[in-house]
Amino acid sequence: MAHEIDCWKCGASLAALSLPFGRIERCKACGADLHCCKQCAHYDRSAWQQCREQSVEEVREKDRANFCDHFKPVAGRFAGADPTVDAARAALESLFGKS
């Protein structure tokens, strides 16, 4: 079955992989775990335990493979670089005299 899912971490196409992703499936481009919260349709940073599915056990490491039965891979998770992180890093480097 064809799909248009990209890696949550690097944005690489995962179209060559069949669904559903297995627990040990990794992105061939960056090595990120794919059966993880950050690749799931239920992942929501503003929700309790960062998941919209209310009957799940808490997963602490959202970017690591897990055994969640509610996992549903979704397209559009890659957000690119976080500008706030880049700005904070630049401010720290200027503070400590690094260029």
MIMINU-693527 format. One record per residue (C-alpha): x, y, z; residue number from 1. Coordinates in steps of 0.5 Angstrom, whole numbers. Example, Ala and Ser with C-alpha at 12.3 -4.5 7.8 and 13.67 -1.06 7.14 Angstrom:
! MIMINU-693527
@X->25 | Y->-9 | Z->16 | i->1
@X->27 | Y->-2 | Z->14 | i->2
END
This chain:
! MIMINU-693527
@X->0 | Y->0 | Z->0 | i->1
@X->3 | Y->7 | Z->-2 | i->2
@X->3 | Y->12 | Z->3 | i->3
@X->7 | Y->19 | Z->4 | i->4
@X->9 | Y->19 | Z->11 | i->5
@X->16 | Y->22 | Z->12 | i->6
@X->21 | Y->21 | Z->18 | i->7
@X->19 | Y->26 | Z->24 | i->8
@X->26 | Y->27 | Z->25 | i->9
@X->30 | Y->29 | Z->18 | i->10
@X->24 | Y->29 | Z->14 | i->11
@X->26 | Y->23 | Z->9 | i->12
@X->21 | Y->19 | Z->5 | i->13
@X->19 | Y->13 | Z->8 | i->14
@X->15 | Y->11 | Z->2 | i->15
@X->19 | Y->5 | Z->1 | i->16
@X->17 | Y->2 | Z->8 | i->17
@X->11 | Y->-2 | Z->9 | i->18
@X->6 | Y->0 | Z->14 | i->19
@X->5 | Y->-1 | Z->20 | i->20
@X->12 | Y->0 | Z->22 | i->21
@X->15 | Y->-5 | Z->26 | i->22
@X->17 | Y->-4 | Z->33 | i->23
@X->25 | Y->-4 | Z->31 | i->24
@X->24 | Y->0 | Z->24 | i->25
@X->28 | Y->6 | Z->23 | i->26
@X->29 | Y->11 | Z->18 | i->27
@X->35 | Y->9 | Z->13 | i->28
@X->37 | Y->16 | Z->13 | i->29
@X->38 | Y->18 | Z->20 | i->30
@X->37 | Y->12 | Z->24 | i->31
@X->31 | Y->15 | Z->28 | i->32
@X->26 | Y->10 | Z->31 | i->33
@X->19 | Y->10 | Z->27 | i->34
@X->15 | Y->6 | Z->32 | i->35
@X->15 | Y->12 | Z->37 | i->36
@X->10 | Y->18 | Z->39 | i->37
@X->13 | Y->23 | Z->35 | i->38
@X->11 | Y->19 | Z->29 | i->39
@X->4 | Y->18 | Z->31 | i->40
@X->-2 | Y->21 | Z->30 | i->41
@X->-4 | Y->21 | Z->37 | i->42
@X->2 | Y->25 | Z->39 | i->43
@X->0 | Y->32 | Z->42 | i->44
@X->5 | Y->36 | Z->46 | i->45
@X->-1 | Y->40 | Z->49 | i->46
@X->-5 | Y->34 | Z->51 | i->47
@X->-4 | Y->30 | Z->58 | i->48
@X->2 | Y->26 | Z->57 | i->49
@X->3 | Y->29 | Z->50 | i->50
@X->-2 | Y->24 | Z->47 | i->51
@X->-9 | Y->25 | Z->45 | i->52
@X->-11 | Y->17 | Z->46 | i->53
@X->-13 | Y->17 | Z->54 | i->54
@X->-13 | Y->10 | Z->55 | i->55
@X->-5 | Y->9 | Z->54 | i->56
@X->0 | Y->8 | Z->59 | i->57
@X->5 | Y->14 | Z->59 | i->58
@X->11 | Y->13 | Z->55 | i->59
@X->17 | Y->18 | Z->57 | i->60
@X->22 | Y->18 | Z->51 | i->61
@X->17 | Y->20 | Z->46 | i->62
@X->23 | Y->19 | Z->40 | i->63
@X->24 | Y->12 | Z->42 | i->64
@X->21 | Y->6 | Z->40 | i->65
@X->15 | Y->3 | Z->44 | i->66
@X->10 | Y->-2 | Z->45 | i->67
@X->4 | Y->2 | Z->44 | i->68
@X->-2 | Y->-1 | Z->41 | i->69
@X->-5 | Y->5 | Z->39 | i->70
@X->1 | Y->7 | Z->35 | i->71
@X->-2 | Y->10 | Z->28 | i->72
@X->4 | Y->13 | Z->23 | i->73
@X->2 | Y->20 | Z->20 | i->74
@X->5 | Y->24 | Z->15 | i->75
@X->7 | Y->31 | Z->17 | i->76
@X->11 | Y->30 | Z->23 | i->77
@X->17 | Y->33 | Z->21 | i->78
@X->18 | Y->40 | Z->23 | i->79
@X->25 | Y->42 | Z->21 | i->80
@X->30 | Y->46 | Z->25 | i->81
@X->27 | Y->49 | Z->32 | i->82
@X->28 | Y->57 | Z->31 | i->83
@X->28 | Y->58 | Z->39 | i->84
@X->33 | Y->52 | Z->40 | i->85
@X->38 | Y->56 | Z->34 | i->86
@X->37 | Y->63 | Z->38 | i->87
@X->38 | Y->60 | Z->45 | i->88
@X->44 | Y->56 | Z->42 | i->89
@X->47 | Y->63 | Z->39 | i->90
@X->45 | Y->67 | Z->45 | i->91
@X->49 | Y->62 | Z->49 | i->92
@X->55 | Y->62 | Z->44 | i->93
@X->56 | Y->70 | Z->44 | i->94
@X->55 | Y->70 | Z->52 | i->95
@X->61 | Y->65 | Z->52 | i->96
@X->65 | Y->68 | Z->47 | i->97
@X->64 | Y->63 | Z->42 | i->98
@X->63 | Y->64 | Z->34 | i->99
END
